């Protein structure tokens, strides 16, 4: 009756003739009197007509005489027009079915389809997909729904209505929409979201009550449900699968790389969507005259920065090997570190070390020595050599007084840097990686848990993690056993200080009669020497003269006053 009024003008006229007041709107009273087999129970709020909001009641004095109208979404469905209900649209995002699955993910896809098709009666199990990449979760979920003839829509956990009435309305409208449009729902739980009890309760209720095909995308479990949950872990594509994804995305251009694709695959751990987007960016950059290899590497670094830049400070790496003034033994160790990072894919994967031993594959190094001896510069040199980004982890933003928060903060840093295998530099690491203490109270116990977590996370990190400290003895011995390289940065001797002074000024800086051997008599570290050189350059520029010994004397007095170190005539005598 309600549809007829909207679709057929003659029906509306007949309806008006049947009513004493001549109105064209149907009512429950008219339906009970005119339709065969009508029963009063059909008009209750729990009956399908009103529960599923197929018809709506206009305000009136009585239930039986209240004007009725068909829900607009239902009317369009009856007329053969399909779309998502406008009341649901602000919450949802359509997920297109994309064929980006690798072989391991296709096996998982078959399991999901088999699970849903084999379940008979009752609620279908919720399929929980755990993966590091949202795009991989969406690809698997979308492919599974496509095989079942379903359209997939996603809702963020933060967008789920929290008020009871709003949530109940959403659940009813979605369940109705799932039937009308053959839809499935993916609830996405993003990482790093703060704790929220109201949100957690709303998501749990949504997952408990929704019928049909429901998926939950998250890296870690969040809700405990009475409803059955089947979990699938979406692993990152293997190196072989990633190599094939790169070739497929690059198309004919892949042939021009001449085997250089292996280095790219070894360094950057990307999923299918990231590879597609990176290749598109790199091919666009070819117009700038870059080679494909350089363009790809640059695009990969830019993509990995998106996740790390907000968590750690990126350091521009300009230092080269010639800028490091260290004994040859230390330089040789640094070169070994570079080799381990560059060749890890060959040794771990091609030569089978990863298959035999899964622990301890992370590359870690401890740089120990007095302040200003070149520890951070060595990190810059490695980053420049390997063409990778160097990130300094700000401990003030990582360490938290709240139990468990330090681990969460560090996990976000490591996870974000994992895709690009960037270099993480933990400056003054003894504050974070210090010796574990005896357990005297709960604070000591949780502090030791943090240290143990860090040990495990560094061993699993696929990039290079560098710890720097001025106090090597303060580092926990357990760390020392698991750190692969330890480089001691000694206080520079006179010959090394002379060499540091020679390299302190750029070629473009004008200098006059500088006696480097005399300057080296001042026993300070390389960092202080660089500061004095810079201060002297400003003084000389202000005088309109080349940098001379007199400018360096003023700079030395300023620098030594800053570090509260007295100057003697034996050190600076003759600096004029």
URSULTA-V569292 format. One record per helix or strand of 2 or more residues. SS is the DSSP state (h for helix, s for strand). FROM is the first residue (numbers start at 1). TO is the last residue. If there is no record, write none. Layout:
ss: [SS,SS]
from: [FROM,FROM]
to: [TO,TO]
//
This chain:
ss: [h,h,h,h,h,s,s,h,h,s,h,s,h,s,h,h,s,h,s,s,h,h,h,h,s,h,h,h,h,s,h,s,h,h,s,h,h,s,h,h,s,h,h,h,h,h]
from: [2,9,28,40,48,55,68,72,86,93,103,126,134,151,157,164,183,197,214,229,239,261,272,292,313,321,328,344,353,363,375,390,395,405,423,429,442,464,472,477,485,494,516,526,549,569]
to: [7,18,34,43,51,57,70,78,89,95,118,131,147,156,159,181,188,209,217,234,257,267,288,308,315,323,342,350,356,369,386,392,398,418,426,431,460,469,474,482,489,502,519,543,562,572]
//
